[in-house]
Amino acid sequence: MVFTSPTFLFLFLPLVLLLYYYANTFFRNITLLVFSLLFYAWGEGLYLLLMIISIVFNYFFGLLIGRDKKNNKRRLLLFVAVVFNLSLIFYFKYTAFLVSIINDFFNLDINTTPIHLPLGISFFTFQSISYLVDVYRQEVPSQKKIINLGLYISLFPQLIAGPIVRYSDINLQLNTREHSFEKFSNGIYRFTIGLVKKMVIANPLGYIADQVFAIDSNDLSMPLSWIGILCYSFQIYYDFSGYSDMAIGLGKMFGFKFEENFNHPYISKSVQEFWRRWHISLSSWFRDYLYIPLGGNRLGKKRLIFNLIVVFFLTGFWHGASWNFIFWGLFHGLFISLERIQKVKTFLKAKVVLSHCYTLIIVVVAWVFFRAQDLSSSFKYLFNMFNFKKYSIDLFEFKTIVSNEAIFVFILAIIFAIPIRKKIENMFQFNEVFWGVSRVLLIVASLILVISKVASSTYNPFIYFRF
């Protein structure tokens, strides 16, 4: 079940909202937990048992870590618990990849039955680890109520594709949270923005990107290859940030406040800044739970570079069991490391326009490895992007792939990639009543547009569902 499906929009969400607000305070968390588990079971069936096992295991280990006062024992408990959580990801996500490496390296032919990748496993296991580490660091007390911990791990708005919610950010909200008409209406507004991003911008551009990437590399022209990767660059941004908007909006409807996950990453003037604006919950997770414990920038330049490479290797590997994702992560890590050189820092600060262009080129080139099927396909696609011998484009092929609507959507994608929405909203907020009416009309118009898209479109992927 996805947020853009009729089943979710017209059945699941209205039902859970009705029962949630009908229930008294004591039963609201129970109601949300039951529906969150139902939401997961809808798509994953018996893999719901894996989720329940994860909840029970982390609940008891959280209690043990929080209760024990001996550092050595607490450290051992944390180690066992983290290994358990990582083993879930490793088994379901990386077993086949590891076997393929062994087969290639030792010239073997070990067969493995394809292993199903449970939805959201990379997200809910990282949330579990953050809970355990926060308890170990004594930043938060261990959760005594299994209902509350279960809700934290399985909460359906951000369960499948994030943002990765820190336990330390949400632990107080699990017990008491504010519900108000203003917060609920803000949630609807934010959810609607996410729907529009996904259905109106991401899906049409994603359809073009898929068509371009399906063309044989021998037949792909330079202009068309750039069209394909630029469409994908906007697709993945509006797809993922749209999901995050919907998750944050849904959270507000139930009284929760989730941290922002995107902050206009395509206006960045360095790759380092890009990662402060892109998938903020993941990059901050790796910073606080890996980069800083490794020593961060405190142990000299060589160790700093080593730490950055490790972090971005694992960032790429987290996204998927593929050499493409590893290369994508290391590619970003390489440029972030180069940006630590003082001369490079000085240049990027002094040449704002050039630094912005440099960042966009690096990010867009890197997306090729994220989108292509394998490394060979990635390099062939990159070759076509910079093959000036193929500068011409077949107009019939162009018009077949790129419609007038797609050109309009692409322009919208460029406009809203910069921080213009807030400025527009501020322009309308000179009068509270006027802004309230305008927002209602905007929500209604957007929902009508989105519903028409939902009804007419069969192309509705969520890119980050496969992670």
Residue, then its C-alpha position, 0 to 999 in steps of 0.5 A: m500500500v502506497f500513499t498515492s493509492p486509492t486504497f490508502l487515500f480513501l479507505f486506510l487513512p480515513l479509517v485510521l484517523l476516525l478510530y484514532y480520534y475516536a479513541n481516548t488518550f490511552f488507546r491512541n498509541i495502541t490504535l496507531l500501532v495496530f494500523s501500522l502493523l496492518f499497513y506493513a502486513w498489507g504489502e509484506g504478509l508474513y514478513l510482519l513477523l520479522m517486524i514483530i521479532s525486531i520490536v520484541f528483541n530491541y525492547f528487551f535489549g533496550l531494557l537490559i542496556g538501560r538497567d545494567k550499570k557495568n560498562n563492559k556488560r552494557r557494551l557487550l549487550l549493545f554489540v550483540a543488539v547492533v549485530f542482530n539488527l545489522s544481520l537482518i539487513f545483511y541477510f535479506k539485502y546483501t546475501a545474494f551480492l556476497v555470493s555473486i562476489i565469491n562466485d566471481f572471485f573463486n570461479l565458483d557456481i554457488n546457487t542461492t534462492p532469491i531472497h525477498l527484501p522486506l520493505g523498509i528494512s533499512f529504515f526501521t533497523f537503523q531506527s532501532i540501532s539509534y534507540l539502542v545507542d541513545v540508551y547506551r549513551q544515557e541520552v534517553p531512558s530505555q522505553k518501558k512500554i513495548i507498545n510505545l517502542g513498537l510504535y516508534i519502530s513501525l509507525f506507518p507514515q515513515l516506515i517504508a522510506g523514512p525519514i529516519v526518525r531518532y528515538s531521542d527526537i520522538n521519545l517524549q511525543l510517544n507519551t504525550r503530544e499536542h493535537s490541534f486543528e491548526k496542526f492537523s490542517n498543517g499536516i493536510y497541507r504538507f501531505t498535499i504538497g508531497l502528493v503533488k510533488k510525487m504525482v504531478i512532477a516526479n512521475p511524469l519525469g520518471y517516465i521520460a527517464d525510464q524511456v531514455f535509459a531503456i534506449d540502447s547505448n549505441d543509439l543514444s544521442m548526447p542531448l537525449s542522454w542529458i534529458g534522461i539524467l536531468c529528468y531522473s535527477f528531478q524525479i528522485y528529488y521530488d519522489f523522495s522529498g514528496y514521500s518525506d513531505m507526506a510522512i511529515g504531514l501524516g505525522k502532524m495529523f497524529g500529533f507528531k513532529f518529524e524533523e525535515n529530510f530535505n532542504h533544497p539540495y540542488i541550490s548547494k555550492s559544494v558536495q558537502e553542502f549537498w549532503r547537509r540538504w539531501h536525505i538529512s536524516l540519513s547523513s546525520w545518522f551516519r555522522d552521529y553514529l559512525y563518523i564522530p565515533l570513528g574520530g571525525n576530523r579530530l585525528g588529523k587529515k589522513r584519518l579524516i579522509f579515511n573516515l569520510i571514505v568509510v562513511f560514504f562507502l557505507t552510505g552507498f552500500w546502505h542504498g543497495a547491494s550493487w557495485n553501482f551504489i558503492f561507486w556512487g557513494l565513493f564518488h561523493g566521498l572523493f569530492i567531499s574529501l577534496e573539498r577539505i583541501q584549503k585551496v579548494k575551500t577558498f575557491l568554492k567560497a570565492k566563486v559562487v556561480l562556478s561552485h554551484c555549477y561544479t556541484l550540480i555536475i558532480v551530483v548529476v553525473a553521480w545519479v547515472f550510477f544510481r539509476a543505471q543497471d550496472l557499472s558497464s551501463s553507467f559508463k556507457y551512458l556517461f560516455n554518451m553524455f559527453n560524446f560530442k560526435k552525437y550532438s544531433i537529435d532525432l526530432f521525431e524521437f524527441k517528440t515521442i519521448v518529451s511531450n509539451e506537458a513534460i516540458f511544462v513539468f520540467i520547468l516547474a521542477i526547476i522553479f520549485a527546486i529553489p526556495i520559492r514556495k516559502k516566499i510565495e506562502n509568505m506573500f499570501q500570509f499578510n492576512e490570516v483569513f485570506w491565507g486560510v481560505s487560499r490554502v483550503l482552495l489550494i488543497v482542494a484544487s491540488l487534491i482534485l488534480v492528484i486524484s485525477k492523476v491517481a485514477s488515470s496513471t499506472y506509472n507510480p513507483f516510489i524509488y526509495f521503497r527498494f532500499 
